[in-house]
């Protein structure tokens, strides 16, 4: 699965780099695999579902985890695309949340 982060207005280049790195790490960790922080990461159970169900469940979890573990952003939209090899590409549109997540 490949993640593309699309930033709406208000982010600096440094913020985009930091946030992209943080979210990429969060989204690539299987849920429950980090001792002392079992809620970090995404469940891989949904990946075996048919695409419409997988997309809905996966998008919901992406939104929840992004907003919990990266307080600077709010997810505006999640869309899924498939390349010719069957790989999943996830576009995630992000908007700035309050004053760097403090509001």
Secondary structure as the mmCIF struct_conf table of DSSP 4:
data_model
#
loop_
_struct_conf.conf_type_id
_struct_conf.id
_struct_conf.beg_label_comp_id
_struct_conf.beg_label_asym_id
_struct_conf.beg_label_seq_id
_struct_conf.end_label_comp_id
_struct_conf.end_label_asym_id
_struct_conf.end_label_seq_id
STRN STRN1 UNK A 2 UNK A 7
TURN_TY1_P TURN_TY1_P1 UNK A 9 UNK A 10
HELX_RH_AL_P HELX_RH_AL_P1 UNK A 13 UNK A 28
BEND BEND1 UNK A 29 UNK A 29
STRN STRN2 UNK A 30 UNK A 30
TURN_TY1_P TURN_TY1_P2 UNK A 31 UNK A 32
BEND BEND2 UNK A 34 UNK A 34
TURN_TY1_P TURN_TY1_P3 UNK A 35 UNK A 36
TURN_TY1_P TURN_TY1_P4 UNK A 38 UNK A 39
BEND BEND3 UNK A 40 UNK A 41
STRN STRN3 UNK A 42 UNK A 42
BEND BEND4 UNK A 44 UNK A 44
HELX_RH_3T_P HELX_RH_3T_P1 UNK A 45 UNK A 48
BEND BEND5 UNK A 49 UNK A 49
HELX_RH_AL_P HELX_RH_AL_P2 UNK A 51 UNK A 69
TURN_TY1_P TURN_TY1_P5 UNK A 71 UNK A 72
STRN STRN4 UNK A 73 UNK A 82
TURN_TY1_P TURN_TY1_P6 UNK A 84 UNK A 85
STRN STRN5 UNK A 88 UNK A 96
TURN_TY1_P TURN_TY1_P7 UNK A 98 UNK A 101
#
